[in-house]
Amino acid sequence: MSYRSSVNKSYENKESPKGYYYVNRVEPTNGTKEILNHSEKYANPNLISGVLIGKMQALKPLCFTQSLLAIVNSKPTYLLHREAGKIVLSGSQLKGAIKTYMQALSMSYDDEERIDKNKLDLVNSITGYMGYTSRIMFKDIIIDEKDVETEIIVGKLQWSQADKLTRENKIRLYSHKKHEELDRKVNFEVLPPGSAFTFEILLNGLKNEEAGLLFLAMGFSPKDRFALKIGRGKNLDMGSVKFIPERLLTPKHSFDVSPNIIKDKDLVKLIFKSVNKYKSQMHKKNLENLQKIIKDSEGVFQI
């Protein structure tokens, strides 16, 4: 395991606003979103199924860990998560980050006890809930250490979850612009800006508007591009990423033939159609959330 150490002065001795902001949560008026049954998901040719493949690119230092603190060069350091000698960003962690943006851009519940077990809000109907299988499944991103050179940077200890504020009908998102500084210094092992990795998502029976919400929440829409925040240190000017869709492999009816490949202009057309269908039914406050997310992301694509 080798590290290249660098201390970024922008992480030290600067004014400390909160590294996050809030957008409005919009709850469903009647709380009804019917769950598709097994036959509908697999048999309906109008539903979108297949494997979506693309690139995730780090725009700021990127750290994903399971809260593992180790001593590196005599200093406490959050290490990147590893399994069998590989750096791993778990699909569940990636899904959780994207789900937050999906909730910010749709009518969704805050209190799980208020969800009817047979009828869900839109996000939970897609991501799964209480025995209902998720219709989007994220593959782990596995990175060979031979292909990257990690860095050690100095930050401050992440905001304590014990101090988490309860804000009814609000969703907390981490900012690309505002960065928090706390008293306790800690090091982070990170993947440097510019690092890019392949992601894969299995889509299983999504309606056009459901796929539109996912595409919008991942910043795919050409008219609504924005970066997302993932991993540790999101409040410390870390974790900004963008997702770039490349192709969608859709199944054919016969196992003897290769899957259909939707890419380039055809993929852009599918994304545009799906996002527009979803946006046509978005609540006004969710549209306002979208503009707030886009504005916070301004400039980060040029880094």
Sequence and secondary structure as in RCSB ss.txt:
>XXXX:A:sequence
MSYRSSVNKSYENKESPKGYYYVNRVEPTNGTKEILNHSEKYANPNLISGVLIGKMQALKPLCFTQSLLAIVNSK
PTYLLHREAGKIVLSGSQLKGAIKTYMQALSMSYDDEERIDKNKLDLVNSITGYMGYTSRIMFKDIIIDEKDVET
EIIVGKLQWSQADKLTRENKIRLYSHKKHEELDRKVNFEVLPPGSAFTFEILLNGLKNEEAGLLFLAMGFSPKDR
FALKIGRGKNLDMGSVKFIPERLLTPKHSFDVSPNIIKDKDLVKLIFKSVNKYKSQMHKKNLENLQKIIKDSEGV
FQI
>XXXX:A:secstr
   EE   GGGSS     SEEEEE B  SS   B   HHHHHH TTSEEEEEEEEEEESS BB  SS EEEETTE
EEE   EETTEEEE HHHHHHHHHHHHHHTSB  S GGGSBTTB  HHHHHH BTTB  SEEE  EEE GGG   
EEEEEE    GGG    TTEEEEE SS     SSEEEEEEB TT EEEEEEEEEEE HHHHHHHHHHTT  TTS 
  EE SB TTTT  EEEEEEEEEEE  S TTS  EEEEHHHHHHHHHHHHHHHHTT  HHHHHHHHHHHHHTTTG
GG 
